[in-house]
Amino acid sequence: MRSALQRSLEAGAVTVTAEIMPPRGANPGHAIAMANTLKNRVHAINVTDGSRAVMRMSSLALCSLLLREGHEPVLQMACRDRNRIALQADLLGANALGIKNVLCLTGDPVRAGDQPLARPVHDYESVKLLKQIKELNNSKDPLGTLLPDGGTNLFAGAAADPNCKSLKSLRNRLERKREAGAQFLQTQMVMDAVVLEKFCKEIATPLQLPVLAGVFLLKSAKNAQFINKVVPGACIPQTIISRLGNSKDPIAEGIQIAAEQTKQFLNISQGVHLMAIKAEQKIPAILDQANINLQQK
């Protein structure tokens, strides 16, 4: 059985995903409530995995809970914190739970987080993780034999940064991810349609990889300036920062900017991936202003 996300992307249809963060604690109530605001509004909901090297509930656990609530999750899996045996076990477990979509990530460096004494593992990185999923889908045991209890049926995606200064380096990296088994790309935040168009035209389309372009909700000029300062590869233009700074209601302006980008990007890429850190409840407003209603399709 293919996931709804896989069916939509393979059909060439407009595809929308959104992102939520697991709780920083044991109670998943708020995260589930945020997901419920997106029910029937997106094809799938990504759950971050130790983003920015900060402790939160495991992505696998929250994905399982979302599945029970009737949502289609995308399991983000970072290689930073687990060795290959743990990653392999989680992939088998995810498939058994009914989680079909996996976004393969290397993981933010530990120094980006709030526990500098933590030890990174990095037994795998994203390309090796993609290869591992491909092998498990083909029922291959890591020891080279067939899995005695059957293989997986996982739909694997990879991350990409269209803002990368070296297109040659980016192309080579994504060629390796495609060869390793990536079936779609989810990008980092994009603020310039020209950058996205160049990325899709020169890299993603020749590789036959559908793109979910990252749309990020900015809450204020200060928020945008902070992101430019601390997030690698972020390049929010001054024109957007000025719009936010001159607005009497920066949140509303940020929603409007995200809606404009969503409409614009859907003319370039097959889909969008909406990110609104600690403000997931604003994502439906972005979809409304962008006139996206999956229930009508």
Sine and cosine of phi, psi and omega as CSV:
sin_phi,cos_phi,sin_psi,cos_psi,sin_omega,cos_omega
0.00,0.00,0.81,-0.59,0.06,-1.00
-1.00,0.09,0.50,-0.87,0.05,-1.00
-0.96,0.29,0.29,-0.96,0.06,-1.00
-0.88,0.47,-0.61,0.80,0.03,-1.00
-0.89,0.45,-0.71,0.70,0.01,-1.00
-0.89,0.45,-0.70,0.72,-0.01,-1.00
-0.87,0.49,-0.68,0.73,-0.02,-1.00
-0.91,0.42,-0.73,0.69,-0.03,-1.00
-0.92,0.40,-0.66,0.76,-0.02,-1.00
-0.94,0.33,-0.41,0.91,0.05,-1.00
-0.99,0.13,-0.12,0.99,-0.03,-1.00
0.97,0.25,0.31,0.95,-0.05,-1.00
-0.99,0.11,0.37,-0.93,0.12,-0.99
-0.87,0.49,0.78,-0.62,-0.12,-0.99
-0.78,-0.63,0.70,-0.71,-0.05,-1.00
-0.78,-0.63,0.77,-0.63,0.14,-0.99
-0.81,-0.58,0.29,-0.96,0.04,-1.00
-0.63,-0.78,0.24,-0.97,-0.11,-0.99
-0.84,-0.55,0.67,-0.75,0.15,-0.99
-0.77,-0.64,0.41,-0.91,0.04,-1.00
-0.98,-0.18,0.64,-0.77,0.12,-0.99
-0.91,0.42,0.31,-0.95,-0.02,-1.00
-0.95,0.32,0.47,-0.88,0.14,-0.99
-1.00,-0.06,0.94,0.34,-0.07,-1.00
0.35,-0.93,-0.12,-0.99,-0.14,-0.99
-1.00,-0.03,-0.18,0.98,-0.06,-1.00
-0.99,-0.11,0.91,-0.41,-0.04,-1.00
-1.00,0.06,0.11,0.99,-0.15,-0.99
-0.82,0.57,-0.74,0.68,-0.05,-1.00
-0.91,0.42,-0.68,0.73,0.00,-1.00
-0.88,0.48,-0.66,0.75,0.02,-1.00
-0.91,0.40,-0.63,0.77,0.04,-1.00
-0.88,0.47,-0.65,0.76,0.04,-1.00
-0.90,0.44,-0.66,0.75,0.03,-1.00
-0.90,0.45,-0.61,0.79,-0.03,-1.00
-0.91,0.42,-0.44,0.90,0.06,-1.00
-0.93,0.36,-0.27,0.96,-0.05,-1.00
-0.97,-0.23,0.03,1.00,-0.05,-1.00
-0.87,0.50,0.78,-0.63,-0.03,-1.00
0.91,0.42,0.21,0.98,0.03,-1.00
-0.96,-0.29,-0.36,0.93,-0.01,-1.00
-0.69,-0.72,0.32,-0.95,0.02,-1.00
-0.98,0.22,-0.54,0.84,-0.03,-1.00
-0.37,-0.93,0.37,-0.93,-0.02,-1.00
-0.87,-0.49,0.88,-0.47,0.07,-1.00
-0.98,0.21,0.62,-0.79,0.08,-1.00
-0.87,-0.49,0.87,-0.50,-0.08,-1.00
-0.92,0.38,0.41,-0.91,-0.05,-1.00
-0.82,-0.58,1.00,-0.05,0.03,-1.00
0.87,0.49,0.61,0.79,-0.03,-1.00
-0.84,0.54,0.65,-0.76,-0.03,-1.00
0.86,0.52,0.38,0.92,0.04,-1.00
0.84,0.54,0.65,0.76,0.02,-1.00
-0.90,-0.44,0.71,-0.71,-0.03,-1.00
-0.90,0.43,0.78,-0.63,0.18,-0.98
-0.54,-0.84,0.16,-0.99,0.07,-1.00
-0.81,0.58,0.52,-0.86,-0.05,-1.00
-0.89,0.46,0.61,-0.79,0.05,-1.00
-0.87,0.49,-0.64,0.77,-0.02,-1.00
-0.87,0.49,-0.68,0.73,-0.02,-1.00
-0.91,0.42,-0.73,0.69,-0.03,-1.00
-0.93,0.37,-0.59,0.80,0.07,-1.00
-0.86,0.51,-0.66,0.75,0.03,-1.00
-0.89,0.45,-0.67,0.74,0.03,-1.00
-0.91,0.42,-0.63,0.78,0.02,-1.00
-0.91,0.41,-0.61,0.79,0.03,-1.00
-0.87,0.50,-0.65,0.76,0.04,-1.00
-0.90,0.45,-0.48,0.88,-0.02,-1.00
-0.99,0.10,0.00,1.00,0.03,-1.00
1.00,-0.05,0.22,0.98,0.03,-1.00
-0.99,-0.11,0.41,-0.91,0.15,-0.99
-0.99,-0.15,0.91,-0.41,-0.04,-1.00
-1.00,-0.04,0.38,-0.93,0.23,-0.97
-0.90,-0.45,0.90,-0.44,0.00,-1.00
-0.98,0.18,0.93,-0.37,0.16,-0.99
-0.99,0.15,0.76,-0.64,-0.04,-1.00
-0.79,-0.62,0.92,-0.40,0.02,-1.00
-0.99,-0.15,0.60,-0.80,-0.06,-1.00
-1.00,0.04,-0.14,0.99,-0.13,-0.99
-0.85,0.52,-0.65,0.76,-0.26,-0.97
-0.98,-0.22,-0.12,0.99,-0.11,-0.99
-0.73,-0.68,0.56,-0.83,0.09,-1.00
-0.99,0.15,0.04,-1.00,-0.12,-0.99
-0.88,0.47,-0.57,0.82,-0.01,-1.00
-0.90,0.43,-0.67,0.74,0.02,-1.00
-0.92,0.38,-0.66,0.75,0.02,-1.00
-0.90,0.43,-0.69,0.73,0.03,-1.00
-0.87,0.49,-0.68,0.73,0.00,-1.00
-0.89,0.45,-0.67,0.74,0.00,-1.00
-0.92,0.40,-0.59,0.81,0.04,-1.00
-0.91,0.42,-0.70,0.71,0.04,-1.00
-0.89,0.45,-0.67,0.74,0.02,-1.00
-0.91,0.42,-0.65,0.76,0.02,-1.00
-0.87,0.49,-0.71,0.70,0.00,-1.00
-0.88,0.47,-0.67,0.74,0.00,-1.00
-0.90,0.44,-0.55,0.84,0.01,-1.00
-0.97,0.23,-0.22,0.98,-0.02,-1.00
0.99,-0.17,0.13,0.99,0.04,-1.00
-0.99,0.10,0.86,-0.52,-0.13,-0.99
-0.95,-0.31,-0.44,0.90,-0.09,-1.00
-0.99,-0.15,0.74,-0.67,0.01,-1.00
-0.72,-0.69,0.78,-0.63,0.12,-0.99
-0.97,-0.24,0.88,-0.48,-0.12,-0.99
-1.00,-0.03,0.84,-0.55,-0.08,-1.00
-0.76,-0.65,0.53,-0.85,0.14,-0.99
-0.96,0.28,-0.67,0.74,0.03,-1.00
0.94,-0.33,0.62,-0.79,0.05,-1.00
-0.90,0.43,0.53,-0.85,0.01,-1.00
-0.91,0.42,0.51,-0.86,-0.01,-1.00
-0.84,0.54,-0.58,0.82,-0.03,-1.00
-0.89,0.46,-0.27,0.96,0.04,-1.00
-0.98,0.20,-0.24,0.97,-0.12,-0.99
-0.98,-0.18,-0.30,-0.95,-0.10,-1.00
-0.93,-0.36,0.20,0.98,0.06,-1.00
-0.76,-0.65,0.96,0.27,-0.11,-0.99
-0.89,0.45,-0.28,0.96,0.01,-1.00
-0.99,0.12,-0.11,0.99,0.04,-1.00
-0.90,0.43,0.54,-0.84,-0.01,-1.00
-0.97,-0.24,0.87,-0.49,0.06,-1.00
-0.95,0.32,0.45,-0.90,-0.01,-1.00
-0.97,-0.23,-0.90,0.44,0.02,-1.00
0.80,0.60,0.65,0.76,0.14,-0.99
-0.89,0.45,-0.64,0.77,0.14,-0.99
-0.92,-0.40,0.28,-0.96,0.30,-0.95
-0.80,-0.61,-0.06,-1.00,-0.22,-0.98
-0.86,0.51,-0.61,0.79,-0.01,-1.00
-0.91,0.41,-0.70,0.72,0.02,-1.00
-0.91,0.41,-0.56,0.83,0.04,-1.00
-0.92,0.39,-0.65,0.76,0.06,-1.00
-0.88,0.48,-0.68,0.73,0.04,-1.00
-0.89,0.47,-0.62,0.78,0.01,-1.00
-0.89,0.45,-0.68,0.73,0.03,-1.00
-0.89,0.45,-0.66,0.75,0.02,-1.00
-0.86,0.51,-0.67,0.74,0.01,-1.00
-0.93,0.37,-0.67,0.74,0.03,-1.00
-0.90,0.43,-0.59,0.80,0.06,-1.00
-0.90,0.44,-0.48,0.88,0.03,-1.00
-1.00,-0.04,0.26,0.97,0.05,-1.00
0.89,0.45,0.43,0.90,-0.01,-1.00
-1.00,-0.04,0.81,-0.59,0.08,-1.00
-0.96,0.28,0.55,-0.84,0.07,-1.00
-0.83,0.55,-0.35,0.94,0.01,-1.00
-1.00,0.09,-0.03,1.00,0.07,-1.00
0.99,-0.16,-0.08,1.00,0.05,-1.00
-0.98,-0.17,-0.08,-1.00,0.06,-1.00
-1.00,0.09,0.56,-0.83,0.04,-1.00
-0.92,0.38,0.85,-0.53,-0.07,-1.00
-0.92,0.40,-0.41,0.91,-0.03,-1.00
-0.94,-0.35,0.37,0.93,0.13,-0.99
1.00,-0.05,0.40,-0.92,-0.04,-1.00
-1.00,-0.03,-0.06,-1.00,-0.04,-1.00
-0.98,-0.20,0.16,-0.99,0.08,-1.00
-0.70,-0.71,0.94,0.33,-0.10,-0.99
-0.96,-0.28,0.60,-0.80,0.02,-1.00
-0.97,-0.24,0.95,-0.31,-0.18,-0.98
-0.98,-0.18,0.71,-0.71,0.07,-1.00
-0.83,-0.56,0.19,-0.98,-0.02,-1.00
-0.71,-0.70,0.39,-0.92,0.04,-1.00
-1.00,-0.02,0.41,-0.91,0.04,-1.00
-0.50,-0.87,0.49,-0.87,0.03,-1.00
-0.86,-0.50,0.99,-0.14,0.00,-1.00
-0.87,0.49,-0.30,0.95,-0.01,-1.00
-0.99,0.14,0.00,1.00,0.00,-1.00
-0.81,0.58,0.74,-0.67,-0.08,-1.00
-0.94,0.33,-0.43,0.90,0.01,-1.00
-0.95,-0.30,0.98,-0.20,0.02,-1.00
-0.90,0.43,-0.56,0.83,0.01,-1.00
-0.89,0.45,-0.71,0.70,0.02,-1.00
-0.89,0.45,-0.67,0.74,0.01,-1.00
-0.90,0.44,-0.69,0.72,0.01,-1.00
-0.88,0.48,-0.71,0.71,0.00,-1.00
-0.89,0.47,-0.67,0.74,0.00,-1.00
-0.90,0.45,-0.69,0.72,-0.03,-1.00
-0.96,0.29,-0.47,0.88,0.12,-0.99
-0.89,0.45,-0.65,0.76,0.04,-1.00
-0.91,0.40,-0.64,0.77,0.02,-1.00
-0.92,0.39,-0.63,0.78,0.04,-1.00
-0.90,0.44,-0.71,0.71,0.01,-1.00
-0.90,0.44,-0.55,0.83,-0.02,-1.00
-0.96,0.26,-0.28,0.96,0.06,-1.00
0.78,-0.62,0.09,1.00,0.03,-1.00
-0.88,0.47,0.70,-0.71,-0.02,-1.00
-0.91,-0.42,-0.15,0.99,0.12,-0.99
-0.36,-0.93,0.28,-0.96,0.02,-1.00
-0.86,-0.51,0.68,-0.73,0.13,-0.99
-0.88,-0.47,0.83,-0.56,-0.11,-0.99
-1.00,-0.06,0.32,-0.95,0.23,-0.97
-0.91,0.41,0.10,-0.99,0.01,-1.00
-0.83,0.55,0.67,-0.74,0.06,-1.00
-0.86,-0.51,0.73,-0.69,-0.01,-1.00
-0.90,-0.44,-0.10,1.00,-0.08,-1.00
-0.77,-0.64,0.89,-0.46,-0.02,-1.00
-0.90,0.44,-0.51,0.86,0.02,-1.00
-0.90,0.43,-0.67,0.75,0.04,-1.00
-0.89,0.46,-0.70,0.71,0.00,-1.00
-0.90,0.44,-0.68,0.73,-0.02,-1.00
-0.89,0.46,-0.68,0.74,0.02,-1.00
-0.90,0.44,-0.67,0.75,0.02,-1.00
-0.88,0.47,-0.74,0.67,-0.03,-1.00
-0.91,0.41,-0.71,0.70,-0.08,-1.00
-0.93,0.38,-0.67,0.75,-0.15,-0.99
-1.00,-0.09,-0.34,0.94,-0.08,-1.00
-0.83,-0.56,-0.88,0.47,-0.16,-0.99
-0.92,0.40,-0.72,0.70,-0.04,-1.00
-0.90,0.43,-0.72,0.69,0.07,-1.00
-0.86,0.51,-0.49,0.87,0.03,-1.00
-1.00,0.10,-0.06,1.00,-0.01,-1.00
0.85,0.53,0.69,0.73,0.03,-1.00
-0.91,-0.41,0.89,-0.45,0.06,-1.00
-0.90,0.43,0.55,-0.83,-0.11,-0.99
-0.89,-0.45,0.75,-0.66,0.21,-0.98
-0.97,-0.24,0.96,-0.29,-0.10,-0.99
-0.98,0.18,0.75,-0.66,-0.06,-1.00
-0.97,0.25,0.87,-0.50,0.07,-1.00
-0.93,-0.37,0.83,-0.56,-0.12,-0.99
-0.90,-0.44,0.78,-0.63,0.03,-1.00
-0.98,0.19,0.88,-0.47,0.08,-1.00
-1.00,-0.10,0.72,-0.70,-0.12,-0.99
-0.99,-0.12,-0.34,0.94,-0.05,-1.00
-0.17,-0.99,0.20,-0.98,0.08,-1.00
-0.89,0.45,-0.64,0.77,0.01,-1.00
-0.89,0.45,-0.66,0.75,0.06,-1.00
-0.86,0.50,-0.70,0.71,0.00,-1.00
-0.91,0.42,-0.67,0.75,0.02,-1.00
-0.90,0.43,-0.62,0.78,0.03,-1.00
-0.90,0.45,-0.69,0.72,0.01,-1.00
-0.88,0.47,-0.69,0.73,0.04,-1.00
-0.85,0.52,-0.54,0.84,-0.06,-1.00
-0.98,0.19,-0.65,0.76,-0.18,-0.98
-0.94,-0.33,-0.29,0.96,-0.06,-1.00
-0.99,-0.12,0.89,-0.46,0.00,-1.00
-0.85,0.53,0.75,-0.66,0.05,-1.00
1.00,0.08,-0.17,0.99,0.00,-1.00
-0.93,0.36,0.68,-0.74,0.01,-1.00
-0.54,-0.84,0.93,0.38,0.03,-1.00
-0.96,0.27,0.85,-0.52,-0.08,-1.00
-0.94,0.35,0.40,-0.91,-0.02,-1.00
-0.89,0.46,-0.50,0.87,0.00,-1.00
-0.88,0.48,-0.65,0.76,0.02,-1.00
-0.95,0.31,-0.66,0.75,0.03,-1.00
-0.87,0.49,-0.64,0.76,0.01,-1.00
-0.92,0.40,-0.64,0.76,0.06,-1.00
-0.85,0.53,-0.70,0.71,0.01,-1.00
-0.92,0.39,-0.67,0.75,-0.03,-1.00
-0.93,0.37,-0.50,0.87,-0.04,-1.00
-1.00,0.00,-0.11,0.99,-0.06,-1.00
-0.99,0.12,0.61,-0.79,0.10,-1.00
-0.97,0.26,-0.34,0.94,0.01,-1.00
-0.72,-0.69,0.99,0.12,-0.09,-1.00
-0.85,0.53,-0.60,0.80,0.01,-1.00
-0.89,0.46,-0.72,0.69,0.03,-1.00
-0.88,0.47,-0.62,0.79,0.03,-1.00
-0.92,0.40,-0.64,0.77,0.04,-1.00
-0.89,0.46,-0.64,0.76,0.05,-1.00
-0.89,0.46,-0.68,0.74,0.01,-1.00
-0.90,0.44,-0.69,0.73,0.03,-1.00
-0.88,0.48,-0.71,0.70,0.00,-1.00
-0.89,0.45,-0.62,0.79,0.02,-1.00
-0.92,0.40,-0.66,0.75,0.04,-1.00
-0.88,0.47,-0.69,0.73,0.02,-1.00
-0.90,0.43,-0.66,0.75,0.01,-1.00
-0.85,0.53,-0.75,0.66,0.01,-1.00
-0.89,0.46,-0.68,0.73,-0.02,-1.00
-0.92,0.39,-0.70,0.72,-0.06,-1.00
-0.93,0.37,-0.51,0.86,0.01,-1.00
-0.94,0.35,-0.19,0.98,0.14,-0.99
-1.00,0.03,-0.08,1.00,-0.05,-1.00
-0.89,-0.45,-0.75,0.66,-0.02,-1.00
-0.94,-0.34,0.20,-0.98,-0.03,-1.00
-0.96,0.29,-0.46,0.89,-0.06,-1.00
-0.42,-0.91,-0.02,-1.00,0.05,-1.00
-0.74,-0.67,0.44,-0.90,0.10,-1.00
-0.85,-0.53,0.90,-0.44,-0.11,-0.99
-1.00,-0.09,0.76,-0.65,-0.01,-1.00
-0.81,-0.58,0.79,-0.61,0.02,-1.00
-0.61,-0.79,0.99,0.15,-0.14,-0.99
-0.88,0.48,0.82,-0.58,-0.02,-1.00
0.86,0.52,0.35,0.93,0.04,-1.00
-0.52,-0.85,0.61,0.79,-0.05,-1.00
-0.86,0.51,-0.41,0.91,0.00,-1.00
-0.92,0.40,-0.22,0.98,0.01,-1.00
-1.00,0.07,-0.23,0.97,-0.07,-1.00
-0.88,0.48,-0.67,0.75,0.06,-1.00
-0.84,0.54,-0.57,0.82,0.03,-1.00
-0.91,0.41,-0.61,0.79,0.07,-1.00
-0.89,0.46,-0.71,0.70,0.01,-1.00
-0.89,0.46,-0.65,0.76,0.01,-1.00
-0.89,0.46,-0.73,0.68,-0.03,-1.00
-0.93,0.36,-0.42,0.91,0.06,-1.00
-1.00,0.04,0.02,1.00,0.01,-1.00
0.85,0.52,0.68,0.73,0.05,-1.00
-0.95,-0.32,0.89,-0.46,0.02,-1.00
-0.67,-0.74,0.99,-0.16,-0.06,-1.00
-0.91,0.42,-0.40,0.92,-0.02,-1.00
-0.92,0.39,-0.32,0.95,0.00,-1.00
-1.00,0.02,-0.12,0.99,-0.10,-1.00
-1.00,-0.04,0.00,0.00,0.00,0.00
